[in-house]
């Protein structure tokens, strides 16, 4: 039981760190390649959720996480695209050496989307807290049944 809760907490911490990378993107801080938007099944939290976490898939508290987590990654990708997608530059702009950067409007939209991302992240954390509470209420036999 301790190991299950320990791994759940590690996954929650990984989730919180990953959300922090979106804030770094908006602030213009360089991030590592593994912190770039990725599929919701590939981040550290997703690896736990779709891997070892599947032992808990019969619990309602666990099931409530999936849609929020998937939505979180979609919002993150939207932020990333706003800030880093290549904009089509006119021939004249390319000629004088202008580069494509996120516009002020794109940056404002990214900040709004970040607030939405934080709301969705908070939902995930609440679901994870509820899952942990549920696990603590289960007896050893019920835990063994989950894991078999």
C-alpha atoms as one frame of an Amber mdcrd trajectory, in Angstrom:
protein
   0.000   0.000   0.000   2.804   2.424   0.879   4.430   1.860  -2.489   1.180
   2.596  -4.352   0.689   5.871  -2.486   4.375   6.758  -2.854   4.194   6.263
  -6.634   0.930   8.201  -6.801   2.584  11.122  -5.012   5.616  10.936  -7.318
   3.276  11.074 -10.326   1.459  14.073  -8.843   4.757  15.878  -8.265   5.846
  15.153 -11.845   2.536  16.591 -13.042   3.043  19.798 -11.060   6.576  20.210
 -12.396   5.382  19.692 -15.950   2.708  22.374 -15.537   5.436  24.730 -14.370
   7.106  24.355 -17.753   4.172  26.112 -19.402   4.811  29.122 -17.177   8.466
  28.998 -18.206   7.468  28.988 -21.884   5.347  32.101 -21.441   8.131  33.874
 -19.563  10.551  33.080 -22.383  12.699  30.704 -20.338  14.368  27.984 -22.369
  13.207  24.509 -21.468  14.669  21.084 -22.147  13.425  18.930 -24.987  11.668
  16.504 -22.618   9.625  19.408 -21.256   8.196  20.340 -24.644   4.522  19.503
 -25.251   4.133  15.788 -25.634   1.349  13.309 -25.932  -0.587  12.847 -22.700
   0.519   9.224 -22.584   4.235  10.069 -22.770   4.823  12.571 -19.960   6.033
  11.153 -16.642   2.549  11.433 -15.162   1.013   9.800 -18.260   3.523   6.964
 -18.074   2.388   6.278 -14.518  -1.306   6.720 -15.344  -1.249   4.454 -18.411
   1.272   2.063 -16.882   1.364   1.059 -13.252  -1.589   3.324 -12.420  -3.887
   1.110 -14.479  -4.015  -1.189 -11.445  -6.345   1.464 -10.011  -8.520   1.775
 -13.119 -11.548   0.206 -11.444 -11.777   3.156  -9.028 -14.021   6.089 -10.015
 -11.487   8.511  -8.542  -8.908   7.209 -11.001 -11.216   7.328 -14.019 -12.004
  11.010 -13.446  -8.398  11.958 -14.176  -8.111  10.880 -17.821 -10.191  13.539
 -19.590  -8.685  16.370 -17.570  -5.178  15.122 -18.244  -5.794  14.813 -21.967
  -7.341  18.298 -22.022  -4.331  19.679 -20.146  -1.999  18.525 -22.908  -4.214
  20.021 -25.609  -4.114  23.406 -23.881  -0.347  23.143 -23.428   0.067  22.424
 -27.131  -2.063  25.471 -27.978   0.201  27.628 -25.807   3.282  26.165 -27.438
   1.931  26.798 -30.936   0.994  30.382 -30.092   4.484  31.113 -28.862   6.622
  29.060 -31.230   4.871  28.123 -34.436   6.457  29.483 -37.547   4.559  32.443
 -38.874   4.532  33.091 -42.600   6.707  36.110 -43.230   6.427  38.247 -46.292
   9.216  38.189 -48.826  10.212  41.720 -47.761  10.355  40.741 -44.072  12.600
  37.778 -44.864  14.731  39.972 -47.104  15.495  42.426 -44.298  16.170  39.564
 -41.890  13.082  39.708 -39.693  12.400  36.590 -37.693   9.113  35.146 -36.644
   8.280  35.700 -32.970   5.064  35.465 -31.070   3.093  38.672 -31.370   1.951
  40.597 -28.333  -1.585  39.359 -29.004  -0.398  35.737 -29.186   1.452  36.236
 -25.918  -1.690  37.614 -24.240  -3.757  34.685 -25.547  -1.089  32.276 -24.265
  -1.352  33.827 -20.798  -5.138  33.378 -20.830  -4.708  29.768 -21.925  -2.169
  29.269 -19.160  -4.770  30.300 -16.574  -7.093  27.674 -18.066  -4.271  25.141
 -17.944  -3.781  25.876 -14.240  -7.513  25.360 -13.603  -7.413  21.983 -15.338
  -4.249  21.082 -13.445  -5.967  21.924 -10.172  -8.817  19.567 -11.145  -6.279
  16.794 -11.716  -4.648  17.424  -8.340  -8.053  17.293  -6.623  -8.792  13.968
  -8.356  -5.389  12.644  -7.280  -5.983  13.748  -3.693  -9.367  12.010  -3.739
  -7.758   8.888  -5.171  -5.177   8.878  -2.394  -7.914   9.270   0.243  -9.823
   6.368  -1.311  -6.727   4.165  -1.275  -6.101   4.924   2.384  -9.650   3.789
   3.216  -9.257   0.440   1.456  -8.250  -2.629   3.386  -5.255  -4.777   2.481
  -7.485  -7.404   0.809  -9.138  -4.741  -1.346  -5.716  -3.414  -2.353  -4.566
  -6.938  -3.259  -7.693  -7.358  -5.432  -6.869  -4.129  -7.256  -3.356  -5.297
  -7.968  -4.303  -8.763  -9.214
